[in-house]
Amino acid sequence: MKSNRLSVGILLAGGLSRRYGSPKAFAQYNGKYFYEIAYEALATVCQHVIIVTRQELIERFPKDVHIIMDNPLFVGNGPLAGIYSVMEDTNANQYVVLPCDMPLMTAQVLEQLIEQHEHNVSIAVYKETIQPLVSVWSKEVKADIYIALKNGQLKMKEFLSKVPTKQVAMDPLNIGSEVFMNVNTPENKKELGKWTQL
């Protein structure tokens, strides 16, 4: 890992969780909240971690973590708004992004991303499937995100097609596809059961 670069973790925990039915940040796996699992993975590789969430969820998080909401200009505008809001809040060389709904994610993946990061954005790829929310963003891309948000361009993949991006293959790591599993529905949550260590 490039220790001479200040890395800030961005934990995205502000989604509406419509399909899941309740805030996914506070779903549990192996006795831990989803957000706690993501936070621990980010804290392993970053000097500081910031949680981006909604106003109505702030009181549910511990008082000793750094929590922000979306910049008022872009409230509710998805992951790009969350990333931009952290960049506005805290200056760093690079920002490591992780959503709260990947409870099987490992710090190993994030370490590989940071090690390979050299473009504006570096994205995890596993078996040719890109994972745009498992990524590292340089501070230089902040202005591009602002322009995109102002223009109503909110889709992550559309934005990434317009900036220098590096795809970092995770296939050489000793991991399985379950690491990138998104828990979006109660059915996804049930599927987690088979990975629980009893």
C-alpha positions in Angstrom: 0.0 0.0 0.0 1.3 3.5 -0.8 1.6 4.7 2.8 2.8 8.2 1.8 -0.7 9.0 0.4 -3.5 10.1 2.6 -6.4 7.7 2.0 -10.0 8.5 3.3 -12.6 5.7 3.3 -16.1 6.6 2.0 -18.7 4.3 3.4 -21.9 4.8 1.4 -24.9 4.2 3.8 -27.5 6.6 2.6 -29.6 4.5 0.1 -33.3 4.3 0.5 -33.2 0.4 0.7 -36.6 0.2 -1.0 -36.2 -3.4 -2.1 -34.8 -4.5 1.2 -37.5 -2.9 3.2 -35.4 -1.4 6.0 -32.1 0.5 6.2 -29.4 -2.0 5.0 -26.7 -0.3 7.0 -28.4 -1.8 10.1 -29.0 -5.3 8.8 -26.8 -7.9 10.5 -24.4 -10.6 9.5 -22.5 -12.7 12.0 -23.6 -10.5 14.8 -22.4 -7.2 13.2 -24.3 -4.5 11.4 -23.5 -4.3 7.7 -22.1 -0.8 8.2 -19.7 -2.1 10.9 -18.3 -4.7 8.5 -17.7 -2.2 5.8 -16.2 0.3 8.3 -13.7 -2.2 9.6 -12.6 -3.1 6.1 -12.1 0.5 5.2 -10.3 1.3 8.5 -7.8 -1.4 7.8 -6.5 0.4 4.7 -7.4 4.1 5.3 -6.2 6.7 7.8 -9.8 7.9 8.2 -13.3 6.7 7.4 -16.4 8.8 6.7 -19.9 7.5 6.6 -22.3 9.2 4.2 -26.0 8.7 5.3 -29.4 10.4 5.5 -30.6 12.8 8.2 -33.0 10.3 9.7 -30.3 7.7 10.2 -27.7 9.8 11.9 -28.9 9.1 15.4 -28.5 5.3 14.9 -24.8 5.5 14.4 -22.3 5.7 17.2 -21.3 9.3 18.3 -17.5 8.6 17.8 -17.7 8.0 14.0 -17.4 10.7 11.4 -20.8 11.1 9.7 -21.9 13.5 7.0 -24.9 13.9 4.8 -24.9 14.8 1.1 -24.0 18.3 0.1 -27.3 20.3 0.1 -26.9 20.9 -3.6 -27.1 17.2 -4.4 -29.1 15.5 -1.6 -30.3 12.1 -2.7 -28.4 12.0 -6.0 -26.9 8.6 -5.4 -23.3 7.4 -5.0 -21.7 10.2 -7.0 -23.2 12.7 -4.6 -21.9 10.8 -1.6 -18.4 10.7 -3.0 -18.4 14.4 -3.9 -19.7 15.3 -0.5 -16.9 13.5 1.3 -14.4 15.2 -1.0 -15.9 18.5 -0.1 -15.8 17.7 3.6 -12.2 16.2 3.9 -9.2 16.7 1.7 -7.2 13.6 0.9 -5.0 12.3 -1.9 -7.4 9.4 -2.6 -10.7 8.1 -1.5 -11.6 4.4 -1.1 -15.3 3.8 -1.7 -17.3 0.9 -0.4 -21.1 0.5 0.0 -22.6 -0.7 3.2 -24.4 -3.7 1.6 -21.4 -5.9 0.7 -21.0 -7.8 4.0 -18.6 -10.4 2.6 -16.1 -7.8 1.3 -12.5 -8.1 2.5 -9.7 -5.6 3.2 -7.6 -7.7 0.8 -9.6 -6.4 -2.2 -9.3 -2.8 -1.0 -5.5 -3.3 -0.5 -5.2 -4.5 -4.0 -7.1 -1.6 -5.4 -4.9 0.9 -3.5 -1.7 -0.8 -4.6 -2.8 -0.7 -8.2 -4.3 2.8 -8.2 -2.8 5.2 -10.6 -5.6 6.8 -12.7 -8.4 9.2 -11.6 -10.5 6.2 -10.7 -9.6 2.5 -10.1 -12.4 0.0 -10.1 -12.5 -3.6 -8.9 -13.3 -6.2 -11.6 -14.0 -9.8 -10.9 -14.6 -12.3 -13.7 -15.1 -9.5 -16.1 -17.8 -7.8 -14.0 -17.0 -4.3 -12.9 -17.8 -3.2 -9.3 -17.9 0.6 -9.6 -18.7 1.0 -5.9 -15.6 -0.9 -4.9 -13.1 1.7 -6.1 -10.4 4.3 -5.4 -10.9 7.9 -6.5 -8.2 10.5 -6.7 -8.9 14.1 -5.5 -8.4 15.4 -9.0 -11.7 13.9 -10.2 -13.7 16.1 -7.8 -14.4 18.8 -10.3 -15.6 16.3 -12.9 -18.0 14.9 -10.4 -19.4 18.3 -9.6 -20.0 19.1 -13.3 -21.7 15.7 -13.8 -24.0 16.3 -10.8 -24.8 19.8 -11.9 -25.8 18.4 -15.3 -28.0 15.7 -13.8 -25.7 12.9 -14.8 -26.1 10.6 -11.9 -25.3 7.1 -13.2 -22.0 5.8 -12.1 -21.1 3.8 -15.2 -21.9 6.7 -17.4 -19.7 9.0 -15.4 -16.8 6.5 -15.4 -16.9 6.2 -19.1 -15.9 9.8 -19.3 -12.9 9.9 -17.0 -9.5 8.0 -17.0 -10.4 4.8 -15.3 -8.3 1.7 -14.5 -9.9 -1.7 -14.0 -8.1 -3.8 -11.4 -8.6 -7.5 -11.8 -9.4 -9.3 -8.6 -9.3 -12.8 -10.1 -5.7 -13.5 -9.0 -6.7 -13.1 -5.3 -7.9 -16.2 -3.5 -11.5 -15.0 -3.2 -14.9 -16.1 -4.6 -17.6 -14.1 -6.3 -19.6 -14.0 -3.0 -17.2 -11.3 -1.8 -18.9 -8.9 -4.3 -22.4 -9.9 -3.3 -24.8 -7.0 -2.9 -27.6 -7.5 -0.4 -30.5 -5.7 -2.0 -33.5 -7.8 -1.1 -34.5 -10.1 1.8 -33.8 -13.0 -0.5 -30.2 -11.9 -0.9 -30.0 -11.8 2.9 -31.2 -15.4 3.2 -28.4 -16.4 0.7 -25.9 -15.0 3.1 -26.7 -17.8 5.5 -24.7 -20.3 3.6 -21.5 -18.3 4.1 -22.0 -18.0 7.9 -19.3 -19.8 9.8 -21.1 -21.9 12.4 
